Amino acid sequence: MFKPVALFIGLRYTRTRKKSQIISFVSIVSTLGITVGVLALIVVLSVINGSTSTMRNETLKAVPHASIGDAAGMTQWPEVVTAVRSHPQVSGAAPYIEGEGWLRYDGGGEFIQIRGVDPASEADVVQVDSPDFAFLLETLAATDNGIILGISLANRLGIYLDDGLTLMSLNSLISRQLGEAMNFRVIGAADFGFYGNNNTVMIGLNAAQTLFGTGNAAQDVRVRLRVTDVFNAGVIAEDALASLPASVPTETMTTSSWSDTQSSLFDALRLEKTLTGFMLLMIVVIGAVNIVSTLVMVVADKSADIAILRTMGASRGTILVIFITQGTTVGIFGTLLGAILGVLLSQNLTRVMQTLENLANTVFSPQDVYMISYLRAELRAEDVVVICISALTISFLATLYPAYRATRIQPAEVLRYE
């Protein structure tokens, strides 16, 4: 079987030898460094992906995928809702009004976010997939001045079913027009997501128009869209706006998506992922530095062998390939081992964390103090590919200087003393 000489010798030099145990030890440390770096990168980035997905899902419970608004007032919102529903990438559309207000209950008060919805169509766009929430929407449609509270808000204020409370828009509160306050009856509490449960309430669209003083002009009405691809929500909303019939004036209409309204949060998460990946990549760089040390020692140890190969006709290119092969082999083995372990750990992270939690609660007391099993990992193939390519590239670059030094050895000077 044919084997290139340079590849054969390079792979042979990677084997453990009794006479070079220090070199072998440093080579093992190099491999472990790259393995740990790749493993840590895959697991940590998977956890960040899982956390980002969880935060996005929670955010979308309170924030629409996309919305269409009109600065001049969307008086023709029923036509807009009907038209955009026919778009192939829009799975639901509903009108809504959103604004800030003041909730007063039992002598106390709270600044809140008020969302006015059409109960009949809200079920088509809501992110909360719960039969209980569907029942609450039906109750809201059948109740005059009914109100649904976020779970945390209801718990914090001690508000229960059928309790009465007062709402006032923020503008009315600032202008001290207390006569514009409206009374509502609590029909239940719902999950508006991690970021909405503390300060969000839901009322009927007509009640919201009266509360905010818009009447039938629908000055603050926007159309909320639920799309099939949340990552392209902005593009889909623009396309849906462009597809509106000519009878609907669109000159003053604008669109927005969740990635626009929540850009500061998710830009920070992307920056965190990038910086974390860069810092963890330094572990791989340290492993690559050990590859440099290993190859420098190998070159010094094998100088006589290099001189003999040169006298037998081996070119400098052959010598270069020999030591690049040896160093790259260490990088390939470390990268593959780290990738396999990282993928396995990421796919079973919740189970591993549950085991560690049970162990911690068994060893330490009181029990149920150490809760770490909620970590969620989302493994992405593109992340694994980028990490492996980065590790292999760093390993390859680390071999160039020692391999170049090997090509500069002069056979006559080395063999003179042999």
Secondary structure by P-SEA (a helix, b strand, c coil): ccccaaaaaaaaaaccccccaaaaaaaaaaaaaaaaaaaaaaaaaaaaaaaaaaaaaaaaaccccccccccccccaaaaaaaaaaacccccccccbbbbbbbbbcccbbbbbbbbbbcccccccccccccaaaaaaaaaaaaccbbbbbcaaaaaaacccccccbbbbcaaaaaacccccbbbbbbccccccccccccbbbbbcaaaaaaaaccccccccbbbbbbcccccaaaaaaaaaaaacccccccccbbbbcccccaaaaaaaaaaaaaaaaaaaaaaaaaaaaaaaaaaaaaaaaaaaaaaaaaaacccaaaaaaaaaaaaaaaaaaaaaaaaaaaaaaaaaaaaaaaaaaaaaaaacccccccccccbbbbbbaaaaaaaaaaaaaaaaaaaaaaaaaaaacccccccccc
